[in-house]
């Protein structure tokens, strides 16, 4: 029999991009998908400049993955969260503290 009959995977090696990579911070995500891909838009939720009552989400990066890689990412993230929580306890959704104005209003109540 000719050809590669084994089930061995081809060797893969990570190499540095000569132009570097962009690292971003995100505290908000938005997703959408098609039959072929999943797209994750990463954003940074922050107060609108000069308006402490309104927040905006500034887009930082978007990543598109095929469904196989999306499932791989889901599995990896689940394992990472499980490992983190086993040491640090359950990750809970944070609660927003009242504003200074709200605290002053409720001071006498």
C-alpha positions in Angstrom: 0.0 0.0 0.0 1.3 3.4 -0.9 0.8 6.7 0.9 0.5 7.5 4.6 -1.6 4.7 6.1 -1.0 5.7 9.7 -3.2 7.8 11.8 -0.3 10.0 12.8 -1.0 13.7 12.7 1.3 15.9 10.7 3.9 17.7 12.9 2.9 21.3 13.7 5.1 24.0 15.1 4.1 27.5 16.3 6.3 30.2 14.8 6.5 33.9 15.6 4.9 36.3 13.2 7.7 38.6 12.1 5.3 41.5 12.3 4.3 40.6 15.9 0.8 40.1 17.2 -1.7 42.6 18.7 -2.6 42.0 22.3 -5.9 43.5 23.5 -8.0 43.6 26.7 -11.7 42.8 26.6 -14.4 42.8 29.2 -17.3 42.3 26.8 -18.1 40.0 23.9 -20.6 39.7 21.2 -21.1 36.6 19.0 -22.7 35.7 15.7 -22.4 32.8 13.4 -23.1 31.3 10.0 -23.3 27.8 8.7 -19.5 27.7 8.4 -18.1 30.0 11.1 -18.4 31.6 14.5 -17.4 35.2 15.0 -16.5 36.7 18.3 -16.3 40.5 18.7 -14.2 41.6 21.7 -15.0 45.0 23.2 -14.0 47.1 26.1 -16.9 48.4 28.2 -16.0 51.8 29.7 -17.8 55.0 30.9 -18.5 57.5 28.1 -16.0 60.4 28.4 -17.7 63.2 30.4 -20.8 61.2 31.2 -20.7 58.8 34.2 -24.3 57.6 33.6 -23.6 56.1 30.1 -21.2 53.4 29.1 -19.9 52.5 25.6 -18.4 49.3 24.3 -15.3 50.1 22.3 -14.5 47.4 19.7 -11.0 45.9 20.2 -10.8 42.8 17.9 -12.8 40.3 16.1 -11.9 36.6 15.6 -13.6 34.2 13.3 -13.3 30.4 13.8 -14.6 27.4 12.0 -17.0 25.3 14.1 -14.4 22.6 14.9 -12.0 25.2 16.3 -14.9 26.9 18.2 -15.7 23.6 19.9 -12.0 23.1 20.7 -11.9 26.6 22.2 -15.1 25.9 24.2 -13.5 22.7 25.7 -10.2 24.5 26.5 -12.0 27.4 28.2 -14.2 25.0 30.2 -11.1 23.2 31.4 -9.4 26.5 32.3 -12.4 27.8 34.2 -12.8 24.5 36.1 -9.1 24.5 37.1 -9.3 28.2 38.2 -12.5 27.6 40.3 -11.0 24.4 41.9 -8.4 26.7 43.5 -10.2 30.0 43.9 -13.9 29.1 44.2 -16.8 29.7 41.9 -16.6 32.7 39.6 -19.6 34.9 40.2 -21.0 37.7 38.1 -19.9 41.0 39.8 -22.5 43.4 41.1 -22.1 47.1 40.4 -21.7 49.3 43.4 -24.0 52.3 43.8 -22.8 55.6 42.4 -21.7 58.3 44.8 -24.9 60.2 44.2 -27.0 57.1 45.0 -25.1 56.6 48.2 -25.7 60.2 49.3 -29.4 59.9 48.5 -29.8 56.8 50.6 -27.7 58.2 53.5 -30.7 59.4 55.5 -33.0 56.4 54.8 
